[in-house]
């Protein structure tokens, strides 16, 4: 079969533009493809909600790939073991009721679950602003190519609408920080020092709607609440993503 470069180009453009046009009005926009965002996106999409996950980097996975100090292993505690099983992530049991999994397998399986559920991935794309109109609700995401941000080019963005936005941007809580800056209605207290037990026990509690239409999950939830960080234990991230999905599914 003769391969034609223009035909290859046409195939990519036609398919990608079709998909983008189909994802301009979403039920759920998840910002950030770390563990909490992947779990949340997979679970809402599984229930038939239209969902896109917007990730500024080339690859999803966030802080999970690196395990602990680049040793590609993550720890999950008993409370979240069922989610390892739910996503078919293999693990070994270690002393103290800790379960250890490959960080690479964990990212791959969570990503595959999200793909299978119908999540549309928009990688290399940064959310640079939100839409808030007279309803006083976050109702859309303002997106641009990450390369534009990196090169500090003056290029105007495009916008998609979402019934719910999930801030899964990790330690920086980027979307909540934007809402803080633009409305003054919420406060992002910033994360505190390492304290795994406390941080893990609180992250699900802090997973909530912090502004109409905006749910925070994962480390973003702890950063908003001024809560501690936990290092390479990931049970709280999985449970927080699950709670974010539940909060949304109760409402739409
Ligand atoms: O940091 P990250 O993995 O978030 P998480 O789900 O998990 C935290 C853990 O990895 C770990 C930890 C606990 O176990 O402390 O750090 O809370 O992933 C956040 C993702 O959001 C992307 C970023 O590139 C990363 O992949 N991101 C951040 N800001 C934006 C963004 C933005 N403005 N637009 C799009 N993506």
Boltz pocket constraint, residues with backbone or C-beta under 6 A from the ligand:
constraints:
  - pocket:
      binder: B
      contacts: [[A, 31], [A, 32], [A, 33], [A, 34], [A, 35], [A, 36], [A, 37], [A, 54], [A, 55], [A, 56], [A, 57], [A, 59], [A, 60], [A, 61], [A, 62], [A, 63], [A, 64], [A, 125], [A, 126], [A, 127], [A, 128], [A, 168], [A, 169], [A, 170], [A, 171], [A, 174], [A, 217], [A, 218], [A, 219], [A, 220], [A, 229], [A, 230], [A, 231], [A, 232], [A, 233], [A, 234], [A, 237]]
      max_distance: 6.0
